[in-house]
Amino acid sequence: MIFRQLFEPESCTYTYLLASRPGGEALIIDSVFERVDRYVQLLEELDLKLVKVVDTHVHADHVTGMGELRDRTKCITVMGEHSPVDVVSMRVKEDECIDIEGLSLRVVYTPGHTSDSYSFLMEDRVFTGDTLLIRGTGRTDFQNGDARAQYDSLFNKLLKLPEDTLVYPAHDYKGDTVSTIAEEIAYNPRLQVDSVEQYADIMDNLNLANPKMMDIAVPANLKVGIEQGIAAHEKWALTADDVLTSCKSPDCTLVDLREDNEREKSGFIPGSIHAPYTRLDRFVKQGGMLREMAAATGKRLIYYCAFGERSALAVETSQAMGLSNVCHLVGGMDAWEKAGGPLEQ
């Protein structure tokens, strides 16, 4: 496995890059905007294709690199279902998995630092965001933080993991890079409490100053969604009502870009074909399934995904590769369901 822990000194943020092999798919957790050039360089050096970028929560101390990485690499953006961000490609919930080639992260909802805080468990290690730090825990006094919810996340979820589980947080301010569950149980001063009330009393009386980037970072991090074309009245951007009308015409084909587990969970639009976004290049290149289908039938391809981000990117990719008769469903399956569009399981 390829594993890299990268550090951004201004906000003391750790970013993690994971892949199962050289030349394979990669995933990045908790990126920082100012370090995107370095991430892209490292991906090139290791011959990796970034397919997913994940944030543990909406950060208040730095601007995420999620949107910039998506724009530069066409990767999938991922956050938890409780995240208040405008648009991401994929929203995950407790016990679901974030998969790339050869690796899988299990989603653990760990609110408390913020209401949208998640941790991600992978075999021998857990990425805890700001919920569990090395010899500390994340503050709970803004972004719907809740000390009692954090106590539950810590004592009833994270601290019940095997004691040799490696702990990789999103920040460290002392120079530590990794810990274990056993170490934190034994030596983390915030965890030496006898009750939720005692923990809440500690957290509610920290009296910390707000992060200096908070007024810039939080608004920026809430607006990471890609422009889906509808505001510019692009011909390739269709509303759910447009698609409901177009679907009745024989001159179009709906293409579902989501992953298998998304289709199993939410269903799919009747009559659509499945072409996962992570393999889109293969489908639209010369000889690819979608290119050959469009050439043979003359049908317009209408891409759709969960929230419209992957499908908008797919239009850009297809057009750049010479496939012009392509559109997408703005807002994805979320908009389709709200419009009362039919579904199959």
N, C-alpha and C positions, 0 to 999 in steps of 0.2 A: 504493500500500500504506500502511496505517496501522501505525506502529511507535512504541512508547513504551518508554523505559527508565526504570524507577522505582526509587528508592533508599530503603532502610530503614537509618537511621544507627546503630541500636544494634548490629546484627550486620553492618553494612556490606554488605548483600545487595542485589543488583540483581535486579529482577523485570522480565520482558519481556511486553508485550502486543502481539499481532500480529493483523491482519485485512487482508483484501484490499481492502475498500471500506467506506465509511460505510453503516450499515444492514445489514451482513452478519454473518457468523459470526466469532468471535474465539477466540483461544487465549492462555493465560497460562502462562509458564514461571517456576518457582521463586518461588512466592508466599510471603508472610509473614503469619502470622495477624493481627498487630496492624495490618496495612495493608489488610485486606479491605474495610473501609468505603470507602477511597479507590479501590480497584479497581472496586467496584460503582458508585460515583459516576462514575468515568471511563467505564465501559461505558455508563451512561445518557446521559452528555453526548455521547458519540460515536455513540449509537444502535446499539450492538453487542450481539449475543447471544453470551454466552460458552458455547461448546459443549465445550471441552476445557481441562483444567488439568493441567499436566505438571510433575513434579519430576525434576531431573537425577539425584538420589540422595537417600538418607535424610540430611537435614541434622542436624548436631550442635550448631549455634550458634543456631538459632531454630526455633520451632514453625511448621510449614507452614500455609499458609492453604487447602490443598487441600480438606480436609473441610468447612470452613466455606463455601467457594465452592460446593462441590457441594450443600450443604444449602440455600443461598440461591438458587442459579441453576439447580439440577438438571443441571449440566454433567457431562461424563464425566471421571473421574479416570484419569490415564495414568502409568505408570512402567515401567521396564525389567523384563524377565523375571527378572533376578537380584535384584530388590528383595525384602527380607524383610518388607515391610509385610503386614498381615493381609489386607486386601482393597482392590483398586482395580478400576475398571471394565474397564480394558484393560491388558494387559501386552505390551510390544513387545520385539522382539529385533533384532539386527544386520541392517542393510540393509532393514528394513521401513520403512514411511512412516506418519507421523501426518498425516492430511489434515483440513483444513477447507475451506470454500468458497474456492477461488482460491489456496490455499497448501498446500505440502507440506513436511514436515520429514523428512529421512532419518535413521534411527537409527544411531548409531555407538557401539558398546560400548567404553568407555574406562576400564576398571578401574585401580585403583592408589591413588587417594585413598581410596576405599572399594571393596568388592567389587561394589557395585551402581551404580557411576558410569557415566553415559551422557552423550554429547554429541549435539547435534541440528543437522544441516546443512541450510541453506536457501539455495540459489542462491549469493549472494555473501557469506554470513555463516555463522558457526558459533557455537552456544551451548555453551560448554565446561564449564559447571558449575564444579566446583573442580579439574578436571583440569589445565587450562592457565589460569593467571591472567595478568594484565598484568605482565610482568617477574617472574614467579614461577610456582610450581606448588603444587598442594594438598598439604598434609602427608599422610603415609602411615602414621601410627603408631597408628591406631585403626580400628574398624569393618572389620576384615579388610583394612586397607590393605596395600599391597605395592609397594615402590619399584621393583622390577624389572618388575612388571606395568605400573606407570605409565610407566616408560621406554618399554616397547613401545607403549603407547597414544599416547604423545607422538611418538616418532621414527618409528614405523611406520604411524601413522594420521593424527593431526592435522597434524603438520608436513609431511606429504606432500600436503596440500591446496594448491591454487593459492596463490601467495604473496600475492596481493592479497585473499585471503579475510579478511573482517572477523572479529575475535575478540571475542565478548561473553561475559565470565565471569559467574559467580554472585556474586562478591565482588570488591571492591577496597578497600584500606585506605589508599590514598594520594591518591585523588581522580581517578584516571584512569577513563575511561568506555569506551574502545574501543581496540583495537590491530589489527594485521594479523599474519598468519602470518610474513611477511617480517621485520617488526619483532621478533617474538619470537625467530626464528632468529638474528637479528643481535645483539640486545641483552638477551635474557633471561639473567641470570647462571646460572640453574639448568640452562640448556641448553648451556652452553659446556663440554661434557664429551666425552671420547673413547670412553667405554665404559659399559655398563650397570653395571659394578662401581663406576666412579667416581661415577655418578649415585646409586646405592644408598648409597654411603658418605656422600654429602652428606645425603641424606634421612634416613638412619638415625641421624644425629648432630645433628639440629636441637634436640633437648631442649626442646621447647615445652610450656608448660602446657596442660592440657585446656581447651577452650572452656568459659566460665563457665556456659553454658546446657546443657551436654552431658547432665547427669543428668536434666534436665527434658525437653529437646527430643527426644532419641532415643526414649525410651519413648512420648512423645506421638505422634511421627511414625511409629512402628510400628503404631499403633492408629488408623487413619483410616477403616476400613471402616464403612459404614452399617449400622444395625440392620436385619436382613432379616426380622424378624418371627417367626422360629421360636422364639426364646427366650421371647417373650411368648405363644406358642401362638396367634398370629393365624390366623384361618381363611383368610386370603389367602396365607399362607406354606405352601408345599407342599414336602415332601422329594422327592428323586428317586424313591424307592419309591412315594410318593403319586402322582406324575405317571405313572410306569410303569403304575399301576393305572388312573388317570384316562384315559390315552391310549387305552385299550381301549374307552372309552365314547364313544358318538356325540354326547354333549352337551357336548363341550369342543373348543376349537381352540387349538393351540399357536401362539404368535407369537414369531418370532425377531427380537430387537431389535438384533442385531449388524450390523456393517458388512460390505460385500461381501467385503473381503479376509479378514476373520475367517471367514466362511462358506467361502470357497475353501480356507483353510488347515486348518480343523478339521472341516469338514462340518457337517451340520445334522440335527435330529431329523426323521425321516420324517413327512410329512404336515403339517409346520408351514408357516405363511405368513411372508413376510418384510415387516417394517415397521420400518425403521431408527429407532433411538431418537431421533436428532437431529431427526426429522420427526414425532415422536409427536403433538404438538399437532394437526397436520393430520389425523391418522388418527382421533382420538377426539372432535374437535369435531362439532357438528351437521353432518351430511352427510358426515363422514369415513368412510373405509373400515371401520375397526374398529367404530365406533358403529353403522353401518348393518348390518354383519354380525351384531353381537350382537342388534340389534333384530329383524332378519329371521328369524334362526334360533333365538334364545333360548339360544345356546350360551355357556358360560362361557369367557372368554379366559384362557389361561395364558401369561404372558410368560416368556421366558427370554433370557439373555445369556451372557457368558463366565463370570462369577463371582457373579452374583446382585445386583450393585449397581444396574445400570441397570434391571433388572426390578423391584426393590423401589421405585425412584423412579418407574417407570412406573405402578405400582399407585397410588401417592400422587397422581400427576398425573391419572390416569383417574378416580379417585374424586372428586377436586376438581372435575372437569369433568362429573360426574354419571353416569359409567359405573361401575356398582357391581359387576357380576358379573365381577370380575377377580381373578386370583391370580398368583402367580409361583413359579418354581422356585428355591428357596434353594440358593445355591452354583453355580447356572448350569450351563453345559456341563461345567465341571470336576467337579461333583458327579455329573452325568449319566453321564459316562464312567467314573467310579469305581464307579458302581452297575451298570455293564455295559449301559447303555441303548443301543439301536440307533442307528446313524448312517448317513446317506447323504452322498455327495459330489456 
